[in-house]
Amino acid sequence: MTIEALVLADRPPVDADPVLQAQWPALLPIGGKAVLQHCLEDLWEAGVRNAVVAIPRGHRELRAFVGSGDRFGMELRCLEVD
């Protein structure tokens, strides 16, 4: 049985939020790791090996962070959304 997941990492930073300081929420460090990394590691622990990560169209930093998923032990694909 293959378990797949969709991870939403396309929420833009809110300028009025002082916590984010214009940083993309998915890349916000919590406990020394990006929020997105925590999510992907939790999915791996749950047995997910294939996932699609929704990112904003043209966001190179998030695309590079996700990569192919090798570093997370998963196959990851980016879905660019507007």
Salt bridges, closest charged atoms under 4 A:
GLU41 OE1 - LYS33 NZ 2.75
GLU80 OE1 - ARG57 NH1 3.83
GLU80 OE2 - ARG63 NH2 2.94
ASP82 OD1 - ARG57 NE 2.76
